[in-house]
Amino acid sequence: MTKRRTPCTLLYMTKTSKLEPRTPPLLVIVGETASGKTSLAIAMAKQLNGEIICADSSTVRREANIGTAKPTTEEQVAVPHHLLDIVGPDEVFTAALFKEKANAAIIDITGRGKLPILVGGTGLYIDGVIYDYDFLPQGDPDLRKELSELSIDELQKRAKGLGINLDEVDIQNPRRLIRLIETNGSKPTRKELRGNTAIIGIEIDRQILKQRVNRRVHDMLEAGLQQEVWDLSDKYSWECEALKGVGYSQWQDHFLHDQTIPETRQKIIKATMDLAKRQRTWFKRNKSIHWLQSPVNRGTAVAFATTTLDT
């Protein structure tokens, strides 16, 4: 079979010698924070000649390194990673922009004869790509500025006052609430699952996950997370987008009030476990995910990918 490539899609030669479009293969690995997505993705990338596209709303930001648990320098050297450190700590970055950049990375990686592996825990980023979301246009910047000054409770009350259904919304995420208010409750429309896509989800025991989260937070503190947060807040203020994420926002009461380091540590652990629960809820709704128990048998994961994808 003779294959040709174009800048925007792959083509293959049929028996009738006509060129027909073929969807580029895509391996997707999802799961909760600290579930082992990165290590599995790197192992599979090495075995399948792949490159990783990071689908994480925190790791896209420069200067926020320790608290986002970015892949280490060694990991990035071992396997190329895409969409890390692509925007500043205080820049606006949306799921629509991620989709655009991720699709460009998929074309680039496939065009070089490698397998794109989309890895992360930000459900909207993942779904925006694999279900080709038709995202709504950006809202009024003045309204966004006004809403960004409101507390979570105030945002929830405002959304309810507009008659917006919050049943399937992360009501603790101010960005999601703001976006819903901006669009008056409208949500992106989605298509069917893209073709030639294999999705692996990692299931992990709750107690094991909590142990990993405890260890991760300990390691972050040892690596200088406190100083990183101070530097970001001093340079960009507490309104900085990067400081709204888990691992960062929990420090505000430490620096501005009398919250101790142990109290801050416990807040980060709780916020991380809450995030994991939201991620688990999001991904469990997707019936196309092939779930594997942690620790994942890499041979099983590779076999699933190779038998599912047309590469």
Phi, psi and omega per residue, in radians:
M1 nan 2.175 -3.133
T2 -1.612 2.232 -3.116
K3 -1.958 2.513 3.052
R4 -2.240 2.750 -3.134
R5 -2.168 2.524 3.008
T6 -2.116 2.909 -3.117
P7 -1.079 -0.442 -2.994
C8 -1.982 -0.244 -3.128
T9 -2.807 2.961 3.051
L10 -1.773 2.592 3.129
L11 -2.202 2.619 3.038
Y12 -2.324 2.696 -3.089
M13 -1.547 2.132 3.121
T14 -1.522 3.075 3.139
K15 -1.117 -0.410 3.135
T16 -1.615 0.189 3.089
S17 1.111 0.484 3.049
K18 -1.821 2.504 3.110
L19 -1.503 2.231 3.104
E20 -2.210 2.555 -3.105
P21 -1.180 2.495 3.063
R22 -2.235 2.212 -3.127
T23 -1.144 2.265 3.108
P24 -1.020 2.472 3.132
P25 -1.157 2.589 3.108
L26 -2.549 2.126 3.007
L27 -1.709 2.302 -3.121
V28 -2.113 2.322 3.097
I29 -2.176 2.097 -3.082
V30 -2.219 2.948 3.110
G31 2.725 -3.139 -3.118
E32 -1.273 2.783 3.037
T33 -1.002 2.431 3.125
A34 1.207 0.313 -3.126
S35 -1.529 -0.165 3.114
G36 1.837 0.361 -3.105
K37 -1.101 -0.786 -3.059
T38 -1.104 -0.823 -3.110
S39 -1.119 -0.685 3.098
L40 -1.149 -0.758 -3.120
A41 -1.081 -0.732 -3.139
I42 -1.142 -0.763 3.124
A43 -1.077 -0.759 -3.127
M44 -1.241 -0.612 3.108
A45 -1.097 -0.703 3.117
K46 -1.124 -0.699 -3.075
Q47 -1.367 -0.558 -3.035
L48 -1.866 0.202 -3.131
N49 1.013 0.940 -3.064
G50 -1.982 2.967 3.023
E51 -2.304 2.591 -2.980
I52 -1.741 2.367 3.002
I53 -1.938 2.028 -3.071
C54 -1.432 2.107 -3.138
A55 -1.878 1.304 -3.064
D56 -2.464 2.204 -3.069
S57 -1.262 -0.169 3.108
S58 -1.732 -0.717 -3.057
T59 -1.298 -0.142 3.050
V60 -1.196 -0.291 -2.974
R61 -1.683 2.283 3.035
R62 -1.197 2.713 3.042
E63 1.295 -0.270 3.049
A64 -1.765 1.585 -2.966
N65 -1.944 -0.909 -3.040
I66 -1.212 -0.851 -3.070
G67 -1.235 -0.230 -3.133
T68 -1.716 -0.045 -3.135
A69 0.922 0.823 3.116
K70 -1.105 2.685 3.035
P71 -0.952 2.479 -3.117
T72 -1.200 2.908 3.084
T73 -1.018 -0.705 3.141
E74 -1.108 -0.712 3.132
E75 -1.156 -0.672 3.138
Q76 -1.245 -0.502 3.070
V77 -1.280 -0.674 -3.107
A78 -1.133 -0.695 -3.122
V79 -2.450 2.280 3.103
P80 -1.043 2.360 3.101
H81 -2.034 2.417 3.135
H82 -2.025 2.657 3.087
L83 1.173 0.515 2.909
L84 -1.699 2.466 3.004
D85 0.967 0.793 -3.081
I86 -1.772 -0.187 3.082
V87 -2.399 2.797 3.131
G88 -1.314 2.913 -3.110
P89 -1.080 -0.473 -3.056
D90 -1.898 0.151 -3.119
E91 -1.529 2.594 3.059
V92 -1.347 2.305 3.098
F93 -2.459 2.251 -3.018
T94 -2.003 2.908 3.067
A95 -1.113 -0.550 3.113
A96 -1.148 -0.713 3.095
L97 -1.167 -0.674 3.107
F98 -1.071 -0.796 3.141
K99 -0.985 -0.795 -3.128
E100 -1.055 -0.812 -3.090
K101 -1.267 -0.625 3.128
A102 -1.159 -0.730 3.120
N103 -1.128 -0.636 3.083
A104 -1.143 -0.680 3.121
A105 -1.167 -0.674 3.115
I106 -1.047 -0.786 3.138
I107 -1.128 -0.750 -3.129
D108 -1.107 -0.831 -3.097
I109 -1.137 -0.814 -3.139
T110 -1.134 -0.644 -3.138
G111 -1.118 -0.366 3.089
R112 -1.701 0.233 3.060
G113 1.369 0.355 -3.133
K114 -2.020 2.911 -3.099
L115 -1.696 2.113 3.051
P116 -1.318 2.337 3.136
I117 -2.164 1.904 -3.117
L118 -1.544 2.081 -2.985
V119 -2.290 2.263 3.051
G120 2.927 3.116 -3.128
G121 -2.061 0.058 3.098
T122 -1.514 1.743 -2.994
G123 -1.011 -0.694 -3.110
L124 -1.190 -0.611 3.071
Y125 -1.100 -0.829 -3.124
I126 -1.088 -0.919 -3.063
D127 -1.151 -0.581 3.115
G128 -1.015 -0.595 3.136
V129 -1.435 -0.907 -2.980
I130 -1.347 -0.345 3.080
Y131 -1.960 0.211 3.062
D132 0.833 0.996 -3.129
Y133 -1.005 2.445 2.995
D134 -1.708 1.590 -3.035
F135 -1.269 2.600 3.124
L136 -1.336 2.690 -3.140
P137 -1.146 2.815 3.122
Q138 -1.102 2.576 -3.134
G139 -1.450 -3.132 3.140
D140 -1.193 2.177 -3.098
P141 -1.095 -0.558 3.118
D142 -1.170 -0.714 3.103
L143 -1.148 -0.711 3.134
R144 -1.088 -0.708 3.124
K145 -1.089 -0.750 3.123
E146 -1.086 -0.800 -3.096
L147 -1.194 -0.566 -3.099
S148 -1.173 -0.286 3.135
E149 -1.565 -0.062 -3.124
L150 -1.574 2.660 3.060
S151 -1.330 2.955 3.104
I152 -1.058 -0.750 3.122
D153 -1.061 -0.716 3.141
E154 -1.181 -0.657 3.099
L155 -1.150 -0.735 3.121
Q156 -1.077 -0.767 3.138
K157 -1.117 -0.701 -3.141
R158 -1.147 -0.739 3.130
A159 -1.104 -0.769 3.130
K160 -1.124 -0.619 3.104
G161 -1.122 -0.446 3.097
L162 -1.534 -0.005 -3.141
G163 1.370 0.389 -3.107
I164 -1.455 2.271 3.127
N165 -1.341 2.119 -3.099
L166 -1.856 0.230 -3.044
D167 -1.075 -0.650 -3.080
E168 -1.936 0.538 -3.079
V169 -2.084 2.498 3.020
D170 -1.288 1.654 -3.011
I171 -1.300 -0.060 3.061
Q172 -1.712 0.024 -3.137
N173 -1.781 1.837 -3.071
P174 -1.063 -0.585 -3.132
R175 -1.144 -0.672 3.107
R176 -1.170 -0.728 3.139
L177 -1.128 -0.755 3.128
I178 -1.067 -0.761 -3.120
R179 -1.116 -0.695 3.111
L180 -1.111 -0.724 3.125
I181 -1.151 -0.717 3.125
E182 -1.023 -0.662 -3.072
T183 -1.717 0.113 -3.126
N184 0.984 0.669 3.068
G185 1.576 -0.114 3.125
S186 -1.229 2.567 -3.136
K187 -2.174 2.776 3.101
P188 -1.058 2.568 3.039
T189 -1.612 2.605 -3.093
R190 -2.221 2.678 3.127
K191 -1.761 -2.990 3.075
E192 -1.238 2.812 3.106
L193 -0.988 2.317 3.124
R194 -1.010 2.626 3.112
G195 -1.265 2.928 3.033
N196 0.945 0.752 -3.093
T197 -2.208 2.273 3.063
A198 -2.027 2.209 -3.084
I199 -2.049 2.123 3.080
I200 -1.919 2.271 3.037
G201 -1.967 2.470 3.141
I202 -1.782 2.099 3.045
E203 -1.669 2.398 -3.115
I204 -2.422 2.448 3.102
D205 -1.044 2.423 -3.076
R206 -1.042 -0.732 -3.118
Q207 -1.176 -0.708 3.097
I208 -1.124 -0.714 3.120
L209 -1.066 -0.770 -3.126
K210 -1.097 -0.664 3.086
Q211 -1.094 -0.727 3.129
R212 -1.149 -0.713 3.139
V213 -1.121 -0.754 3.088
N214 -1.016 -0.787 3.131
R215 -1.146 -0.717 -3.129
R216 -1.114 -0.786 -3.138
V217 -1.128 -0.703 3.072
H218 -1.011 -0.825 -3.121
D219 -1.129 -0.649 3.111
M220 -1.102 -0.746 3.117
L221 -1.122 -0.712 3.115
E222 -1.132 -0.556 -3.091
A223 -1.426 -0.114 3.082
G224 1.845 0.515 -3.130
L225 -1.046 -0.703 -3.126
Q226 -0.993 -0.790 3.139
Q227 -1.184 -0.658 3.122
E228 -1.077 -0.766 3.129
V229 -1.132 -0.749 3.117
W230 -1.045 -0.789 -3.131
D231 -1.073 -0.750 3.141
L232 -1.153 -0.773 -3.118
S233 -1.183 -0.623 3.131
D234 -1.214 -0.624 -3.081
K235 -1.473 -0.642 -2.986
Y236 -2.085 -0.203 -3.060
S237 1.429 2.893 -3.099
W238 -1.279 -0.127 3.077
E239 -1.448 -0.088 3.132
C240 -1.013 2.381 -3.107
E241 -0.993 -0.704 -3.104
A242 -1.081 -0.547 -3.083
L243 -1.466 0.072 3.074
K244 -1.611 -0.119 -3.068
G245 -1.509 2.946 3.090
V246 -1.131 2.363 -3.099
G247 1.689 -0.249 -3.115
Y248 -2.076 -0.899 -3.070
S249 -1.096 -0.435 -3.108
Q250 -1.222 -0.190 -3.114
W251 -1.520 -0.215 -3.010
Q252 -1.032 -0.763 -3.138
D253 -1.202 -0.394 3.078
H254 -1.251 -0.789 -3.079
F255 -1.393 -0.531 -3.057
L256 -1.762 -0.300 -3.088
H257 -2.303 -2.376 -3.050
D258 -2.144 0.440 3.133
Q259 -1.234 2.291 -3.100
T260 -1.399 2.916 3.076
I261 -1.079 -0.823 3.099
P262 -1.029 -0.668 3.106
E263 -1.154 -0.689 3.114
T264 -1.126 -0.749 3.114
R265 -1.015 -0.799 3.138
Q266 -1.135 -0.627 3.088
K267 -1.110 -0.711 -3.141
I268 -1.154 -0.746 3.123
I269 -1.065 -0.824 3.137
K270 -1.087 -0.787 -3.133
A271 -1.100 -0.633 3.127
T272 -1.197 -0.729 3.100
M273 -1.166 -0.637 3.064
D274 -1.122 -0.720 3.086
L275 -1.071 -0.772 3.135
A276 -1.030 -0.711 3.125
K277 -1.103 -0.725 3.121
R278 -1.150 -0.699 3.111
Q279 -1.112 -0.755 3.140
R280 -1.066 -0.764 3.121
T281 -1.081 -0.752 -3.127
W282 -1.068 -0.921 -3.026
F283 -1.272 -0.489 -3.135
K284 -1.156 -0.320 3.097
R285 -1.313 -0.294 -3.075
N286 -1.552 1.892 -3.084
K287 -1.366 -0.084 3.139
S288 -1.559 -0.083 -3.117
I289 -1.412 2.323 3.060
H290 -1.669 1.878 -3.012
W291 -1.509 2.378 3.076
L292 -2.217 2.439 -3.091
Q293 -1.398 2.388 3.048
S294 -1.395 2.403 0.010
P295 -1.284 2.316 -3.025
V296 -1.280 2.336 3.000
N297 -1.302 1.924 -3.026
R298 -1.142 -0.555 3.086
G299 -1.103 -0.700 3.097
T300 -1.129 -0.724 -3.134
A301 -1.133 -0.754 3.139
V302 -1.149 -0.725 3.133
A303 -1.075 -0.723 3.112
F304 -1.097 -0.786 -3.120
A305 -1.101 -0.811 -3.054
T306 -1.233 -0.515 3.119
T307 -1.490 -0.312 -3.125
T308 -1.588 -0.649 -3.022
L309 -1.594 2.508 3.006
D310 -1.716 1.692 -3.116
T311 -1.806 nan nan
